[in-house]
Every structure is written in C-alpha cells, then in structure tokens.
Amino acid sequence: MTETQVWVDGRLVPAHLATVSALDRGLRSGEGVYETLRVRQGHSFRLGAHLDRLETGAGTLGIRIDPAAVRAGIAAVVAANDHLGDDVVVRVTCTAGPLDLTVPFPGTGAGVATVVLTAQRTRAPGAPPRPPARGYLVDLRRELPMIKSTAYLLSLVAQRAARAHGASDAILCDPAGRPLEAATANLAAVVHDRLLTAPVSAGILGGVTRAALCEVAAGCGLAVEERTLEREELLGAREALLTSAVRGVQPLVRVGTRAIGDGATGPVTARLRTALDALIDATAEPLVLSRSTDG
Ligand SMILES: Cc1ncc(COP(=O)(O)O)c(C=O)c1O
C-alpha cells in the first residue's frame, strides 16, 4: 500500500516519519491555527480566503507564517498523495514551534510557525454521500471564536455529547442559549423568504463557505439577514443547513427531538446547494506546483 506523505516545515516525508518537536507550543498549550479545505481535481475554492484567515489568526497569536510557502506546500502535498484520488481534504496546521524552556509562562513572542500539511480522502471509496445532519444543542461556546485555533477541546467535548445523543453535529449556543454555529460548520436557517445566519460579531467563525452561501442566496430568492436566531426560530424554521469547506451545503433536518420542516432535505436547501456547487465549479482555482516544492 502506498504510504501517505506529510509536509513538515517544507519537506515531504512518509507519515510514519512525520514529527514535530516534543516542546512544540501547539502540543503544550494549543498555540496554533489551522485550515481545512477541499481539493477536487487539483482545484481549490477560495484558497486565498482560507490563507488570509490562517495568517490573521496566526498573527493574533504572534505566529508568523508565509502564505506563499503554505500555498506551494498544499500543491505539493496533494501531488504527493495522488493515490488518494481526486477529491481530498487538506489540513494546514501551523503552531508556534518549540518552547524556550528558559523563559517562564507565557513565554516569548511565538515567531515563525511550524507548518504541517496533510491530505486525506474526503469520503472513503464507495461511501454513500454524506447524509443530512442531525443537530444537538450544547450550551458551550468556543474561546476566541474568530480564530480557527488548534485548541479544540471545546468542539471535541461538544461533538462527543452530540454523538452520544444520536446526533451528527453539536450546535453551540450563546450565553442566552441561542444557536450560533455547529462545532465544525456554520449554521443558517430559512425563515419565510429569508436566510438567517448569526453575524460574526455574535461569536462565530467567519466561514469561507458561509460567505459564499450568502452570495448565492439572492439568486435562490432569499434575502440574507445576519442576526442570531432564537432557539424556537431554528426549531420552527422551514429549513436549516450547515456549511463548511468540506461539506459545502449540508441539510440540517433535525435538532434534538424536533424535525426541522418535514425532516428531510428541503427544496430551498437543494437549490442553495446546487448554486454553491456551481459557484465552486466556476471559480475554483488550480493549485500550482512550484519547482522547489515538487517533492
Ligand atoms: C467552528 C467552525 N465554524 C464554521 C466552520 C466552517 O468554515 P469554512 O466554511 O471556512 O470551512 C468551521 C470549519 O471548520 C468551524 O470549525
């Protein structure tokens, strides 16, 4: 079997040799940021927006990254793993690098990032399409929600609670118990002829896919309203959906014990999914393999 190749700080290495420092500050204290993006037939959608978010989040933590090097690394890790097929998820992880043990907590400025890039299949070969999501409301919220941080414990705990209750996705709530977003996706609801989604200022991640969804909504006959939904508004919505770079548009057909709409993928969600897929097909850009990173 062909071994998966991993990109570590500018080098492609077989997965079993892919290591970072035992003093890595990402390991010690979760000082890191990440991005997850889908690459289909060598093309990625809004890679620039993903890299901008990565660089901004890293900057907030004092971590310096080189977006051009990350971009080149993504092309290289996809090319090196062509045995995975032509629909892969690339994960970009940037941490604050090794800790200087002579400096007391919280240490010095972070400096240059340790960069790890992996590729994996989006779906296992022959797997059925991803089924509609079933949500479970969790009264937890992410710390520093605008940063896509590797400090992932909250999302993990929330997601495990959702799975334990037979749901696919935890839906995180604000302090008033209003639904904001899923643990790894943004949330939107169709109420009358409006698409409602919480504003970034409410404490959600500004999703790249959410932004694209808002762009295609008008063409689907929906006005976009950015405001936090009341819990009952979500439960009583005509339709609801989740978005992320990996899922695209995924219908949300149930929350807890309540069906959303008639509990199946609705026509508006189907239209939004088609419109988003068309935008992705029309505008996804080819990854460019540079000579110094072709493995
Ligand atoms: C908490 C959270 N919200 C939203 C998203 C969706 O963001 P994007 O559309 O940029 O993938 C993610 C993706 O991982 C996420 O972790």
The ligand as a MOL file (V3000), in Angstrom:
LIG
                    3D

  0  0  0     0  0            999 V3000
M  V30 BEGIN CTAB
M  V30 COUNTS 16 16 0 0 0
M  V30 BEGIN ATOM
M  V30 1 C -16.4100 26.3450 14.2680 0
M  V30 2 C -16.4780 26.3620 12.7750 0
M  V30 3 N -17.4040 27.1260 12.1640 0
M  V30 4 C -17.5030 27.1590 10.8110 0
M  V30 5 C -16.6770 26.4070 10.0020 0
M  V30 6 C -16.8250 26.4730 8.5050 0
M  V30 7 O -15.8310 27.2810 7.9240 0
M  V30 8 P -15.4130 27.1300 6.4040 0
M  V30 9 O -16.6530 27.3490 5.5840 0
M  V30 10 O -14.4210 28.2150 6.1860 0
M  V30 11 O -14.8550 25.7620 6.2250 0
M  V30 12 C -15.6880 25.6040 10.5920 0
M  V30 13 C -14.7980 24.7950 9.7480 0
M  V30 14 O -14.0050 24.0060 10.2090 0
M  V30 15 C -15.5810 25.5850 12.0060 0
M  V30 16 O -14.6560 24.8200 12.6280 0
M  V30 END ATOM
M  V30 BEGIN BOND
M  V30 1 1 1 2
M  V30 2 1 2 3
M  V30 3 2 2 15
M  V30 4 2 3 4
M  V30 5 1 4 5
M  V30 6 1 5 6
M  V30 7 2 5 12
M  V30 8 1 6 7
M  V30 9 1 7 8
M  V30 10 2 8 9
M  V30 11 1 8 10
M  V30 12 1 8 11
M  V30 13 1 12 13
M  V30 14 1 12 15
M  V30 15 2 13 14
M  V30 16 1 15 16
M  V30 END BOND
M  V30 END CTAB
M  END
